[in-house]
Amino acid sequence: MNSKRVKLTSLQLLTSLRLNPAQVQLISGFIDTYLELNSQEEVVFQEQLATIEPKEQEKVMQIVTSWMRKGEKQGELKLLMRQLNRRLGEISPQLIKRIENLSTPELENLGEALLDFSSVADLEAWFENLN
């Protein structure tokens, strides 16, 4: 069985197990990591996904969409941390933890605000104004 079919079958099985969201996220992350598809395989995977029952297809797509959101947030966070370190120097572990806990819209707002920062105090003030 090829990796595209294994991935789809694994996701279909996962949607039928009645697991809590944390368990689904953990297992689906494992599936996505170890059954990573290249762009051509992804096209075939999407075609195969379109052939399953619509209700089941929706459940699988919810899992796939959550991967995409998580990946986007991780990318934004990585870029933002690089920009903050370059602009302000080393950031304390406490501030890093606060940044990691921001929502995606908050990360985007911080990404714009950091253009006006000249010190870590500006970052701290930004967090004070966030609440």
C-alpha positions in Angstrom: 0.0 0.0 0.0 1.5 3.4 -0.9 2.0 6.2 1.6 -0.9 8.3 0.3 -3.4 5.4 0.8 -1.8 4.6 4.2 -2.1 8.2 5.3 -5.8 8.5 4.2 -6.7 5.1 5.8 -4.9 6.1 9.0 -6.8 9.4 9.2 -10.1 7.7 8.4 -9.5 5.2 11.2 -8.5 8.0 13.6 -11.8 9.8 13.0 -13.7 6.7 14.0 -12.0 6.1 17.3 -13.9 8.6 19.5 -10.7 10.1 21.0 -10.5 13.4 22.8 -9.0 16.4 20.8 -5.6 16.1 22.5 -5.3 12.4 21.6 -6.4 13.1 18.0 -3.8 15.9 17.7 -1.0 13.7 19.1 -1.8 10.8 16.8 -2.5 12.9 13.7 0.8 14.7 14.3 2.6 11.4 14.3 0.8 10.4 11.0 1.7 13.7 9.4 5.3 13.5 10.4 5.9 9.9 9.4 3.8 9.9 6.3 4.9 13.2 4.9 3.9 13.7 1.2 5.7 15.6 -1.5 3.6 18.0 -3.7 2.7 15.3 -6.3 1.7 12.8 -3.6 -0.4 15.5 -1.9 -2.3 16.0 -5.1 -3.1 12.3 -5.3 -4.0 12.3 -1.6 -6.5 15.1 -2.1 -8.0 13.2 -5.1 -8.3 10.1 -3.0 -9.8 12.1 -0.2 -12.5 13.4 -2.6 -13.7 9.9 -3.2 -14.7 9.0 0.4 -18.1 9.7 1.9 -18.7 13.5 2.5 -19.3 13.2 6.2 -16.1 11.2 6.7 -14.2 13.5 4.3 -15.2 16.5 6.5 -13.8 14.8 9.6 -10.5 14.0 7.9 -10.3 17.6 6.6 -10.7 19.0 10.1 -7.6 17.1 11.1 -5.6 18.2 8.0 -6.7 21.8 8.5 -5.5 21.8 12.1 -2.1 20.7 10.8 -2.0 23.6 8.5 -3.0 26.1 11.2 -0.3 24.7 13.6 2.3 24.8 10.8 1.5 28.4 9.9 1.6 29.5 13.6 5.0 27.7 14.1 6.4 29.5 11.0 5.1 32.9 12.1 6.6 32.3 15.6 9.9 31.3 14.2 10.2 34.4 12.0 9.0 36.7 14.7 11.6 35.3 17.2 14.3 35.9 14.6 13.2 39.4 14.1 12.9 40.2 17.8 16.4 38.7 18.5 17.9 40.8 15.7 16.1 44.0 16.7 16.4 43.7 20.5 19.1 41.2 21.2 18.5 38.2 23.4 15.0 37.8 24.8 14.5 36.4 28.3 13.0 32.9 28.7 10.0 34.4 30.4 9.2 36.7 27.5 9.8 33.9 25.0 7.2 31.8 26.9 4.7 34.7 26.7 5.3 35.1 23.0 4.9 31.3 22.4 1.5 31.5 24.1 0.1 34.2 21.9 -2.6 33.4 19.4 -2.0 33.8 15.7 -3.7 37.2 15.5 -1.7 38.4 18.5 1.6 37.2 16.8 0.6 39.1 13.7 0.0 42.2 15.7 3.3 41.8 17.5 5.0 41.4 14.1 3.8 44.8 13.1 4.5 46.4 16.5 8.1 45.2 16.7 8.9 47.6 13.8 8.7 50.4 16.3 10.5 48.7 19.1 14.0 49.9 20.1 14.4 47.9 23.4 13.1 45.0 25.3 11.2 47.5 27.4 9.1 48.2 24.3 8.2 44.5 24.1 7.3 44.4 27.7 5.1 47.5 27.3 3.4 45.9 24.3 2.5 42.9 26.6 1.2 45.3 29.2 -1.1 47.0 26.7 -2.2 43.6 25.4 -4.3 42.9 28.5 
